[in-house]
Amino acid sequence: MAASTNAGHVNINSDLGESFGPWVMGNDAEVLKIVKSANVACGFHASDPTVMMDTVRLCAENGVSIGAHPGFADLQGFGRRAINLTTKELEANIAYQLGALQAIAALHGAKVTHIKPHGMMGNMSAESADMSEAIARATKAVDRDLIFLAQANTEQGKAARKHGLRVAEEVFADRTYTDAGFLTPRKEANSMIKDPAQAVAHVRRMVDEQAIYATSGKRIPCQVDSICVHGDGPTAVTVSRAVREGLETAGIRIVTLPEMPSLRH
């Protein structure tokens, strides 16, 4: 794990642009006033070209850095079901979705600056060196300057560094952790944190101590570059705003991923 040089700075990111046609997911317009980086769905697990374009426009208007959020081709399951792709298929999936968002961003004179695997693709690759390497290889081939937004202390960061990509280590404001340092599966009752005060305390503890805490109380040291707040739940805006205010009250500056000190070229 790389040493942190981010004292006094942290990024807040959210998974956005997940509507589809007339079906609306979340409150992107409000969340984008709070976060500083957006992970934009690329059409496989959610979104469509028009939603992607509208989301990129909102990012540009709010000074939010744009990331690709590729997932499994699973609209019905929202990318949260396991799909076992070959290495060739996974690399092609990543390149295809990255390229789509890059083209949409170009319509607004914007640029994609990071990548973060979505949902089950993210959770599976966090534990799989082979999957993480495939994602890192494809990402580097498309744009070697992209930042890999990786779940902290997982195979994702290891693979990205191996392939020469910059890595931002991510923790979650509204999710709990297992003793292994992975996200508690959503099917379990205690997987989500919906109370704003609890989320703020959870985040402050992780940022202050540079560590994840499992539900058992186990402390797992990690680097904290970015905090994810989910944009798709009924408490998303309230929790996101509380987390940002809690950090700023503590004197921590909220910045985009490219502005993080350790991630600058």
TORKOL-4160 file (C-alpha; in steps of 0.2 Angstrom, whole numbers, padded with zeros to 4 digits, m for minus):
265
<pt num="1" X="0000" Y="0000" Z="0000"/>
<pt num="2" X="0007" Y="0017" Z="m0005"/>
<pt num="3" X="0010" Y="0030" Z="0009"/>
<pt num="4" X="m0003" Y="0043" Z="0009"/>
<pt num="5" X="0002" Y="0062" Z="0006"/>
<pt num="6" X="m0016" Y="0068" Z="0007"/>
<pt num="7" X="m0016" Y="0076" Z="0024"/>
<pt num="8" X="m0031" Y="0088" Z="0025"/>
<pt num="9" X="m0039" Y="0082" Z="0008"/>
<pt num="10" X="m0051" Y="0069" Z="0003"/>
<pt num="11" X="m0062" Y="0065" Z="m0011"/>
<pt num="12" X="m0081" Y="0061" Z="m0011"/>
<pt num="13" X="m0088" Y="0051" Z="m0025"/>
<pt num="14" X="m0105" Y="0044" Z="m0030"/>
<pt num="15" X="m0112" Y="0032" Z="m0043"/>
<pt num="16" X="m0123" Y="0042" Z="m0054"/>
<pt num="17" X="m0132" Y="0042" Z="m0071"/>
<pt num="18" X="m0141" Y="0026" Z="m0067"/>
<pt num="19" X="m0158" Y="0031" Z="m0074"/>
<pt num="20" X="m0164" Y="0023" Z="m0090"/>
<pt num="21" X="m0176" Y="0030" Z="m0103"/>
<pt num="22" X="m0191" Y="0036" Z="m0093"/>
<pt num="23" X="m0186" Y="0027" Z="m0077"/>
<pt num="24" X="m0177" Y="0038" Z="m0065"/>
<pt num="25" X="m0165" Y="0032" Z="m0052"/>
<pt num="26" X="m0159" Y="0044" Z="m0038"/>
<pt num="27" X="m0157" Y="0063" Z="m0037"/>
<pt num="28" X="m0142" Y="0066" Z="m0047"/>
<pt num="29" X="m0144" Y="0085" Z="m0048"/>
<pt num="30" X="m0144" Y="0087" Z="m0030"/>
<pt num="31" X="m0130" Y="0074" Z="m0026"/>
<pt num="32" X="m0119" Y="0083" Z="m0039"/>
<pt num="33" X="m0120" Y="0098" Z="m0029"/>
<pt num="34" X="m0112" Y="0089" Z="m0014"/>
<pt num="35" X="m0099" Y="0076" Z="m0021"/>
<pt num="36" X="m0083" Y="0080" Z="m0031"/>
<pt num="37" X="m0082" Y="0065" Z="m0042"/>
<pt num="38" X="m0095" Y="0055" Z="m0051"/>
<pt num="39" X="m0095" Y="0037" Z="m0057"/>
<pt num="40" X="m0106" Y="0037" Z="m0072"/>
<pt num="41" X="m0115" Y="0021" Z="m0078"/>
<pt num="42" X="m0110" Y="0017" Z="m0096"/>
<pt num="43" X="m0125" Y="0008" Z="m0102"/>
<pt num="44" X="m0123" Y="m0010" Z="m0097"/>
<pt num="45" X="m0130" Y="m0011" Z="m0079"/>
<pt num="46" X="m0139" Y="0005" Z="m0081"/>
<pt num="47" X="m0141" Y="0022" Z="m0091"/>
<pt num="48" X="m0142" Y="0025" Z="m0109"/>
<pt num="49" X="m0134" Y="0038" Z="m0121"/>
<pt num="50" X="m0145" Y="0052" Z="m0117"/>
<pt num="51" X="m0144" Y="0049" Z="m0098"/>
<pt num="52" X="m0125" Y="0048" Z="m0099"/>
<pt num="53" X="m0125" Y="0065" Z="m0109"/>
<pt num="54" X="m0136" Y="0074" Z="m0096"/>
<pt num="55" X="m0125" Y="0067" Z="m0082"/>
<pt num="56" X="m0109" Y="0073" Z="m0090"/>
<pt num="57" X="m0117" Y="0090" Z="m0092"/>
<pt num="58" X="m0122" Y="0091" Z="m0074"/>
<pt num="59" X="m0104" Y="0086" Z="m0069"/>
<pt num="60" X="m0097" Y="0099" Z="m0080"/>
<pt num="61" X="m0108" Y="0113" Z="m0073"/>
<pt num="62" X="m0104" Y="0108" Z="m0055"/>
<pt num="63" X="m0085" Y="0106" Z="m0056"/>
<pt num="64" X="m0086" Y="0087" Z="m0053"/>
<pt num="65" X="m0073" Y="0075" Z="m0061"/>
<pt num="66" X="m0080" Y="0062" Z="m0072"/>
<pt num="67" X="m0077" Y="0043" Z="m0070"/>
<pt num="68" X="m0083" Y="0028" Z="m0080"/>
<pt num="69" X="m0093" Y="0015" Z="m0070"/>
<pt num="70" X="m0093" Y="0000" Z="m0081"/>
<pt num="71" X="m0103" Y="m0015" Z="m0075"/>
<pt num="72" X="m0110" Y="m0032" Z="m0081"/>
<pt num="73" X="m0122" Y="m0032" Z="m0095"/>
<pt num="74" X="m0137" Y="m0034" Z="m0083"/>
<pt num="75" X="m0150" Y="m0021" Z="m0084"/>
<pt num="76" X="m0163" Y="m0031" Z="m0076"/>
<pt num="77" X="m0152" Y="m0036" Z="m0061"/>
<pt num="78" X="m0144" Y="m0018" Z="m0060"/>
<pt num="79" X="m0127" Y="m0026" Z="m0062"/>
<pt num="80" X="m0128" Y="m0034" Z="m0045"/>
<pt num="81" X="m0129" Y="m0052" Z="m0051"/>
<pt num="82" X="m0113" Y="m0063" Z="m0054"/>
<pt num="83" X="m0108" Y="m0066" Z="m0072"/>
<pt num="84" X="m0092" Y="m0076" Z="m0075"/>
<pt num="85" X="m0084" Y="m0068" Z="m0090"/>
<pt num="86" X="m0068" Y="m0074" Z="m0099"/>
<pt num="87" X="m0053" Y="m0062" Z="m0098"/>
<pt num="88" X="m0056" Y="m0058" Z="m0116"/>
<pt num="89" X="m0074" Y="m0054" Z="m0113"/>
<pt num="90" X="m0070" Y="m0043" Z="m0097"/>
<pt num="91" X="m0057" Y="m0033" Z="m0106"/>
<pt num="92" X="m0068" Y="m0030" Z="m0121"/>
<pt num="93" X="m0083" Y="m0025" Z="m0109"/>
<pt num="94" X="m0071" Y="m0012" Z="m0100"/>
<pt num="95" X="m0064" Y="m0005" Z="m0116"/>
<pt num="96" X="m0082" Y="m0004" Z="m0124"/>
<pt num="97" X="m0090" Y="0005" Z="m0109"/>
<pt num="98" X="m0075" Y="0017" Z="m0106"/>
<pt num="99" X="m0075" Y="0022" Z="m0125"/>
<pt num="100" X="m0093" Y="0026" Z="m0124"/>
<pt num="101" X="m0092" Y="0038" Z="m0110"/>
<pt num="102" X="m0076" Y="0046" Z="m0117"/>
<pt num="103" X="m0086" Y="0050" Z="m0133"/>
<pt num="104" X="m0101" Y="0057" Z="m0123"/>
<pt num="105" X="m0089" Y="0067" Z="m0112"/>
<pt num="106" X="m0082" Y="0074" Z="m0128"/>
<pt num="107" X="m0099" Y="0081" Z="m0133"/>
<pt num="108" X="m0097" Y="0093" Z="m0118"/>
<pt num="109" X="m0078" Y="0096" Z="m0120"/>
<pt num="110" X="m0076" Y="0086" Z="m0104"/>
<pt num="111" X="m0064" Y="0072" Z="m0101"/>
<pt num="112" X="m0065" Y="0055" Z="m0091"/>
<pt num="113" X="m0052" Y="0055" Z="m0078"/>
<pt num="114" X="m0055" Y="0039" Z="m0068"/>
<pt num="115" X="m0063" Y="0022" Z="m0068"/>
<pt num="116" X="m0072" Y="0012" Z="m0055"/>
<pt num="117" X="m0080" Y="m0005" Z="m0058"/>
<pt num="118" X="m0098" Y="m0006" Z="m0053"/>
<pt num="119" X="m0108" Y="m0018" Z="m0042"/>
<pt num="120" X="m0105" Y="m0036" Z="m0043"/>
<pt num="121" X="m0090" Y="m0033" Z="m0055"/>
<pt num="122" X="m0083" Y="m0022" Z="m0042"/>
<pt num="123" X="m0085" Y="m0034" Z="m0028"/>
<pt num="124" X="m0079" Y="m0050" Z="m0038"/>
<pt num="125" X="m0064" Y="m0041" Z="m0044"/>
<pt num="126" X="m0060" Y="m0034" Z="m0027"/>
<pt num="127" X="m0056" Y="m0053" Z="m0022"/>
<pt num="128" X="m0050" Y="m0058" Z="m0039"/>
<pt num="129" X="m0032" Y="m0054" Z="m0045"/>
<pt num="130" X="m0036" Y="m0061" Z="m0063"/>
<pt num="131" X="m0052" Y="m0050" Z="m0064"/>
<pt num="132" X="m0043" Y="m0034" Z="m0057"/>
<pt num="133" X="m0028" Y="m0037" Z="m0069"/>
<pt num="134" X="m0040" Y="m0038" Z="m0084"/>
<pt num="135" X="m0049" Y="m0022" Z="m0079"/>
<pt num="136" X="m0032" Y="m0013" Z="m0076"/>
<pt num="137" X="m0025" Y="m0019" Z="m0093"/>
<pt num="138" X="m0040" Y="m0013" Z="m0103"/>
<pt num="139" X="m0040" Y="0003" Z="m0093"/>
<pt num="140" X="m0022" Y="0006" Z="m0097"/>
<pt num="141" X="m0024" Y="0002" Z="m0115"/>
<pt num="142" X="m0038" Y="0015" Z="m0117"/>
<pt num="143" X="m0030" Y="0029" Z="m0107"/>
<pt num="144" X="m0015" Y="0026" Z="m0096"/>
<pt num="145" X="m0018" Y="0042" Z="m0087"/>
<pt num="146" X="m0035" Y="0036" Z="m0079"/>
<pt num="147" X="m0035" Y="0034" Z="m0060"/>
<pt num="148" X="m0042" Y="0018" Z="m0054"/>
<pt num="149" X="m0054" Y="0021" Z="m0040"/>
<pt num="150" X="m0051" Y="0004" Z="m0030"/>
<pt num="151" X="m0060" Y="m0003" Z="m0015"/>
<pt num="152" X="m0047" Y="m0001" Z="m0001"/>
<pt num="153" X="m0035" Y="m0015" Z="0002"/>
<pt num="154" X="m0041" Y="m0026" Z="m0012"/>
<pt num="155" X="m0034" Y="m0034" Z="m0028"/>
<pt num="156" X="m0040" Y="m0019" Z="m0038"/>
<pt num="157" X="m0027" Y="m0008" Z="m0031"/>
<pt num="158" X="m0013" Y="m0021" Z="m0032"/>
<pt num="159" X="m0017" Y="m0024" Z="m0051"/>
<pt num="160" X="m0019" Y="m0006" Z="m0055"/>
<pt num="161" X="m0002" Y="m0002" Z="m0048"/>
<pt num="162" X="0006" Y="m0017" Z="m0056"/>
<pt num="163" X="0001" Y="m0010" Z="m0073"/>
<pt num="164" X="0007" Y="0008" Z="m0069"/>
<pt num="165" X="m0010" Y="0016" Z="m0066"/>
<pt num="166" X="m0013" Y="0029" Z="m0052"/>
<pt num="167" X="m0024" Y="0022" Z="m0038"/>
<pt num="168" X="m0036" Y="0030" Z="m0026"/>
<pt num="169" X="m0041" Y="0019" Z="m0012"/>
<pt num="170" X="m0060" Y="0020" Z="m0008"/>
<pt num="171" X="m0070" Y="0018" Z="0008"/>
<pt num="172" X="m0089" Y="0018" Z="0009"/>
<pt num="173" X="m0099" Y="0030" Z="0020"/>
<pt num="174" X="m0115" Y="0021" Z="0019"/>
<pt num="175" X="m0109" Y="0003" Z="0019"/>
<pt num="176" X="m0102" Y="m0009" Z="0033"/>
<pt num="177" X="m0087" Y="m0021" Z="0032"/>
<pt num="178" X="m0084" Y="m0039" Z="0036"/>
<pt num="179" X="m0068" Y="m0045" Z="0046"/>
<pt num="180" X="m0060" Y="m0048" Z="0029"/>
<pt num="181" X="m0061" Y="m0030" Z="0024"/>
<pt num="182" X="m0074" Y="m0032" Z="0011"/>
<pt num="183" X="m0091" Y="m0024" Z="0010"/>
<pt num="184" X="m0105" Y="m0033" Z="0019"/>
<pt num="185" X="m0116" Y="m0042" Z="0006"/>
<pt num="186" X="m0132" Y="m0032" Z="0003"/>
<pt num="187" X="m0143" Y="m0047" Z="0007"/>
<pt num="188" X="m0138" Y="m0045" Z="0025"/>
<pt num="189" X="m0148" Y="m0033" Z="0036"/>
<pt num="190" X="m0134" Y="m0023" Z="0042"/>
<pt num="191" X="m0125" Y="m0020" Z="0026"/>
<pt num="192" X="m0131" Y="m0002" Z="0024"/>
<pt num="193" X="m0129" Y="0014" Z="0035"/>
<pt num="194" X="m0145" Y="0025" Z="0033"/>
<pt num="195" X="m0143" Y="0036" Z="0048"/>
<pt num="196" X="m0133" Y="0053" Z="0043"/>
<pt num="197" X="m0126" Y="0054" Z="0060"/>
<pt num="198" X="m0120" Y="0036" Z="0060"/>
<pt num="199" X="m0113" Y="0039" Z="0043"/>
<pt num="200" X="m0103" Y="0054" Z="0048"/>
<pt num="201" X="m0096" Y="0046" Z="0063"/>
<pt num="202" X="m0091" Y="0031" Z="0052"/>
<pt num="203" X="m0082" Y="0042" Z="0039"/>
<pt num="204" X="m0073" Y="0053" Z="0052"/>
<pt num="205" X="m0066" Y="0037" Z="0061"/>
<pt num="206" X="m0060" Y="0030" Z="0044"/>
<pt num="207" X="m0052" Y="0046" Z="0038"/>
<pt num="208" X="m0045" Y="0051" Z="0055"/>
<pt num="209" X="m0037" Y="0034" Z="0058"/>
<pt num="210" X="m0034" Y="0028" Z="0040"/>
<pt num="211" X="m0043" Y="0012" Z="0044"/>
<pt num="212" X="m0058" Y="0002" Z="0040"/>
<pt num="213" X="m0068" Y="m0005" Z="0055"/>
<pt num="214" X="m0078" Y="m0021" Z="0053"/>
<pt num="215" X="m0095" Y="m0023" Z="0061"/>
<pt num="216" X="m0086" Y="m0034" Z="0074"/>
<pt num="217" X="m0075" Y="m0020" Z="0079"/>
<pt num="218" X="m0060" Y="m0026" Z="0070"/>
<pt num="219" X="m0048" Y="m0013" Z="0064"/>
<pt num="220" X="m0040" Y="m0014" Z="0047"/>
<pt num="221" X="m0028" Y="m0001" Z="0042"/>
<pt num="222" X="m0030" Y="0007" Z="0025"/>
<pt num="223" X="m0026" Y="0022" Z="0015"/>
<pt num="224" X="m0042" Y="0033" Z="0013"/>
<pt num="225" X="m0042" Y="0044" Z="m0003"/>
<pt num="226" X="m0060" Y="0044" Z="m0008"/>
<pt num="227" X="m0077" Y="0041" Z="0001"/>
<pt num="228" X="m0091" Y="0034" Z="m0009"/>
<pt num="229" X="m0109" Y="0039" Z="m0005"/>
<pt num="230" X="m0122" Y="0030" Z="m0014"/>
<pt num="231" X="m0134" Y="0041" Z="m0024"/>
<pt num="232" X="m0148" Y="0028" Z="m0027"/>
<pt num="233" X="m0157" Y="0027" Z="m0010"/>
<pt num="234" X="m0170" Y="0038" Z="m0002"/>
<pt num="235" X="m0157" Y="0044" Z="0011"/>
<pt num="236" X="m0144" Y="0048" Z="m0002"/>
<pt num="237" X="m0145" Y="0067" Z="m0002"/>
<pt num="238" X="m0146" Y="0068" Z="0017"/>
<pt num="239" X="m0132" Y="0056" Z="0020"/>
<pt num="240" X="m0121" Y="0064" Z="0007"/>
<pt num="241" X="m0123" Y="0082" Z="0013"/>
<pt num="242" X="m0120" Y="0076" Z="0031"/>
<pt num="243" X="m0104" Y="0067" Z="0027"/>
<pt num="244" X="m0097" Y="0082" Z="0017"/>
<pt num="245" X="m0102" Y="0095" Z="0031"/>
<pt num="246" X="m0095" Y="0083" Z="0044"/>
<pt num="247" X="m0078" Y="0082" Z="0035"/>
<pt num="248" X="m0077" Y="0101" Z="0031"/>
<pt num="249" X="m0081" Y="0105" Z="0049"/>
<pt num="250" X="m0066" Y="0095" Z="0054"/>
<pt num="251" X="m0056" Y="0106" Z="0042"/>
<pt num="252" X="m0054" Y="0093" Z="0029"/>
<pt num="253" X="m0055" Y="0100" Z="0011"/>
<pt num="254" X="m0066" Y="0090" Z="m0002"/>
<pt num="255" X="m0058" Y="0089" Z="m0019"/>
<pt num="256" X="m0059" Y="0080" Z="m0035"/>
<pt num="257" X="m0049" Y="0065" Z="m0038"/>
<pt num="258" X="m0037" Y="0073" Z="m0050"/>
<pt num="259" X="m0034" Y="0086" Z="m0037"/>
<pt num="260" X="m0029" Y="0074" Z="m0023"/>
<pt num="261" X="m0011" Y="0077" Z="m0019"/>
<pt num="262" X="m0005" Y="0059" Z="m0021"/>
<pt num="263" X="m0014" Y="0057" Z="m0037"/>
<pt num="264" X="m0007" Y="0073" Z="m0047"/>
<pt num="265" X="0005" Y="0070" Z="m0061"/>
